[in-house]
Amino acid sequence: MASKRRGMCFVRWYGMPVDSSLDLPELARDFKYVKTIGISVFNERQSTSVHYGPLRLTLRCLYNLRPIDDENVFIDVAGRRHYWHDDPLFIFDDTLVHRSVNESDRLRYCIFLDVLGLRILRACLTSWSRRCVLASCPCDVCSMQTEK
């Protein structure tokens, strides 16, 4: 990683298996609602530009594998900031404007899944209601659930 800003390694891409250096047969199988599975690595002091997934009508599920206790490592989604040291799990609508930031002196690793379907959304809200952040939702209920 020393010569790269960021790297991504995929197991599945838009529902299709990808030849990869990751040997994870548990993740290579077909999942009904999971369309993309990968690992994202950010080198030290690297960030994405502000972007969005205009054609990916999915929820993006991110899980930080090594949360760093640093206020300079976070993701911003539609004006809301999520710090990885507060919770390694973050779920958001990929069509919203977002930006990932790692301004620390360490590598940042996240597993990510792109998940389709309202059934999955309902399951996320039910089982992870305290940890699931829907950055676009203006209602008081979602706002209360995301407060610590």
Disulfide bonds with the S-S distance in Angstrom:
none
